[in-house]
Amino acid sequence: MSSLLTVSQLNRYIAFRIKEDKQLKGILISGEISNFTNHTKSGHLYFTLKDSTSSVKAVMFASAASQLRFVPASGMRVIISANVQVYERDGVYQLYVNDMQPDGIGTLYIAFEQLKERLSAEGLFDESLKKPLPEFPTKIGIVTSIEAAALQDMLNIISRRYPIAEVVIYPCLVQGASAPESICSALKRADSGENDIIIIGRGGGSLEDLMAFNSESVARAIFNCETPVISAVGHETDTTIADYAADLRAPTPSAAAELAVPELSSLINFFNASQKVLEKKLIDKTVFLRLQLENRERSLVSAEPKNRIENSKKLLDERKHRLHELLKIQTELKSAELRAKISALDNLSPTKIMMRGYSLVYKDDKLIHSVSELKTGDNISVKLHDGEIEAAIK
């Protein structure tokens, strides 16, 4: 009888047997990359390697990934060197990749590049033909699967940011052979539905999952829309033909919802601030006009004949008073100047000089200026300030 095993024991045993099998070490496998994910923080690469009938999960750790000389992507055909091991927790085997080399480019990627180049040459991606988004949309159409998780994200964001907008959903297939026709039909309905903006998109997936949005028919349907279209297909790293044809590409459906509508609370704050600015300008203008009116009233009052006569009379009185004061000052200055001159002349008079002890000597009524003019026996007259003396020279 077989022994009883737990699931963990079974997975551990299988993992051990595969790990010990030398045929499963360093094996070379060719295939096409799908569901590629680059964890930028850790540097690890996760993807699925597939061919036409089968697929297997694979991981390439950062130490090996850092040695790559190219950037892997979904749709690329590669040759890998890997060890086969079991992930015991889930009981699944996967490839632990040691090395990877490109093995040409996958057919899907080639088709994508060829279509992109042809439509670009036709002008479908011309930036000058892109339609601007309205700032305040009132009605928004969303073209996507009714079951898409991205749909609920977009509805939540729009209702939170801009609840006054009406949202109309146009359901369609987003994956499979019938998806392109379904998307084109939904786009046509949305474009004729009086919407201000159309958002077309879905969540992330492999290159195969997104192929409907890489179809020529969808690209032309987007280009022919009269309503501005935002494309939001997959994750930020996914780029489709629909993204190039749309008027605006959003990295994710959630980002598309944010780009489509403004934030109502910010608008309210802006309007409140604008209202305060306008109120202040109105008050300032009112004060200015009132002052201007008062100045004009004063000018009109001054311009009346009676007031003009009174003002002229006041001005004449002021000028007469100023003239009187100036004449008074000028008279006083002249009087002071005259007194100074009289005093100076008085001090120079002979009488004033003799009062200070000087005298005048005459001989025969002639004023003597020097002793050389006199000799012994001459009679002279000496004139003082208070009288005259007769004398003889001995």
Sequence and secondary structure as in RCSB ss.txt:
>XXXX:A:sequence
MSSLLTVSQLNRYIAFRIKEDKQLKGILISGEISNFTNHTKSGHLYFTLKDSTSSVKAVMFASAASQLRFVPASG
MRVIISANVQVYERDGVYQLYVNDMQPDGIGTLYIAFEQLKERLSAEGLFDESLKKPLPEFPTKIGIVTSIEAAA
LQDMLNIISRRYPIAEVVIYPCLVQGASAPESICSALKRADSGENDIIIIGRGGGSLEDLMAFNSESVARAIFNC
ETPVISAVGHETDTTIADYAADLRAPTPSAAAELAVPELSSLINFFNASQKVLEKKLIDKTVFLRLQLENRERSL
VSAEPKNRIENSKKLLDERKHRLHELLKIQTELKSAELRAKISALDNLSPTKIMMRGYSLVYKDDKLIHSVSELK
TGDNISVKLHDGEIEAAIK
>XXXX:A:secstr
      HHHHHHHHHHHHHH GGGSSEEEEEEEEEEEE TTT  EEEEEE SS EEEEEE HHHHTT SS   TT
EEEEEEEEEEEETTTTEEEEEEEEEEEEEE HHHHHHHHHHHHHHHHTTT GGG     SS SEEEEEE TT HH
HHHHHHHHHHH TTSEEEEEE   SSTTHHHHHHHHHHHHHTTT SEEEEEE    TTTTGGGGSHHHHHHHHT 
SS EEEEESSTT   HHHHHSSEE SSHHHHHHHHS  HHHHHHHHHHHHHHHHHHHHHHHHHHHHHHHHHHHHH
HHHSHHHHHHHHHHHHHHHHHHHHHHHHHHHHHHHHHHHHHHHHHHHTSHHHHHHTT  EEEETTEE   GGG  
TT EEEEEETTEEEEEE  
